[in-house]
Amino acid sequence: MNAKEIKFDKGWKYLVYFDIVLPGIVFLLALLTKSPFLSKLFHSYETFVVSPIPNFVTLTGIIGLVYHLGIIIYTIIKKNYRDLMICLSITILVALFFYFELNYQIIKPLVFY
């Protein structure tokens, strides 16, 4: 399978890419290069874009909430209920990840100075 055969036709594929694959690549680059810039980029991306738990005081999680709700609404409109269940599962797992503040546990080995 090559890159041309990968199709983003399901909502869960978008969620996996933007919530897991993309931040995973940035995390690995930040970890391997010890780059403060990449560490801050990873942390900011996770806090502002991925997190579906909004905090309106600090303006974090708003994009994540809108993004996750948009994907879920899209799957409801398409009446793809299997995709909806997978999207809901991913969203709940990501929300639990941020609710229990596991995001602060994984950034410990990164260099921020």
C-alpha positions as MATLAB code, in Angstrom:
seq = 'MNAKEIKFDKGWKYLVYFDIVLPGIVFLLALLTKSPFLSKLFHSYETFVVSPIPNFVTLTGIIGLVYHLGIIIYTIIKKNYRDLMICLSITILVALFFYFELNYQIIKPLVFY';
ca = [
       0.000    0.000    0.000;
       1.393    3.386   -0.932;
       0.434    6.897    0.105;
      -1.810    7.388   -2.947;
      -4.069    4.521   -1.873;
      -4.859    6.025    1.542;
      -8.257    7.719    1.466;
      -9.725    9.947    4.166;
     -13.321    8.905    3.628;
     -14.226    8.131    7.236;
     -14.376   10.457   10.223;
     -12.294    8.156   12.418;
      -9.400    8.452    9.957;
      -9.332   12.219   10.455;
      -9.452   11.793   14.218;
      -6.623    9.254   14.227;
      -4.491   11.439   11.964;
      -5.001   14.757   13.794;
      -5.217   13.314   17.342;
      -2.591   10.551   17.242;
      -0.378   10.397   14.145;
       0.483   14.076   13.687;
       1.176   14.807   17.378;
       3.034   11.489   17.633;
       5.409   12.531   14.875;
       6.009   15.938   16.479;
       6.519   14.272   19.880;
       9.101   11.853   18.482;
      10.928   14.658   16.688;
      10.942   16.763   19.858;
      12.149   13.823   21.930;
      14.907   12.801   19.537;
      16.195   16.290   18.742;
      15.737   17.767   22.240;
      14.333   20.838   20.499;
      12.542   23.315   22.811;
      10.658   24.679   19.795;
       9.249   21.256   18.859;
       8.446   20.511   22.499;
       6.446   23.743   22.794;
       4.806   23.072   19.434;
       3.732   19.596   20.573;
       2.386   20.839   23.889;
       0.525   23.750   22.286;
      -0.965   21.529   19.583;
      -2.163   19.029   22.164;
      -3.582   21.721   24.450;
      -5.247   23.954   21.879;
      -6.143   21.654   18.965;
      -6.523   18.074   20.187;
      -8.136   18.528   23.602;
     -11.936   18.287   23.365;
     -12.349   19.671   26.899;
     -12.820   23.433   26.589;
     -11.541   25.940   29.105;
     -12.893   29.329   28.067;
     -10.739   31.228   30.571;
      -7.467   30.054   29.000;
      -9.011   29.486   25.543;
      -7.809   25.902   25.384;
      -9.733   22.961   23.980;
     -12.211   25.051   21.999;
     -10.814   24.034   18.606;
     -10.677   20.400   19.729;
     -14.290   20.460   20.874;
     -15.505   22.029   17.624;
     -13.349   19.653   15.580;
     -14.541   16.499   17.372;
     -18.190   17.611   17.333;
     -17.906   18.466   13.637;
     -16.614   14.999   12.788;
     -19.320   13.351   14.906;
     -22.078   15.465   13.326;
     -20.668   14.671    9.877;
     -20.881   10.924   10.579;
     -24.456   11.326   11.832;
     -25.432   13.214    8.660;
     -23.794   10.512    6.516;
     -25.702    7.890    8.557;
     -22.548    5.850    8.965;
     -23.232    4.467   12.425;
     -20.193    2.209   12.580;
     -17.962    5.201   11.861;
     -19.947    7.170   14.463;
     -19.244    4.558   17.147;
     -15.534    4.563   16.332;
     -15.432    8.395   16.344;
     -17.253    8.544   19.678;
     -14.845    5.985   21.133;
     -11.802    7.957   19.961;
     -13.276   11.216   21.272;
     -14.039    9.678   24.663;
     -10.529    8.210   24.915;
      -8.956   11.558   24.006;
     -11.212   13.380   26.491;
     -10.227   10.921   29.246;
      -6.566   11.409   28.308;
      -6.906   15.140   28.990;
      -9.343   14.814   31.898;
      -6.878   12.693   33.856;
      -4.059   15.030   32.718;
      -2.022   12.263   31.142;
      -0.818   14.839   28.635;
       1.357   16.304   31.393;
       2.846   12.887   32.099;
       4.020   12.293   28.546;
       5.726   15.678   28.163;
       8.079   15.073   31.089;
      10.989   13.812   28.930;
      10.722   16.795   26.555;
      13.046   19.790   26.794;
      11.279   23.167   27.157;
      14.206   25.534   27.899;
];
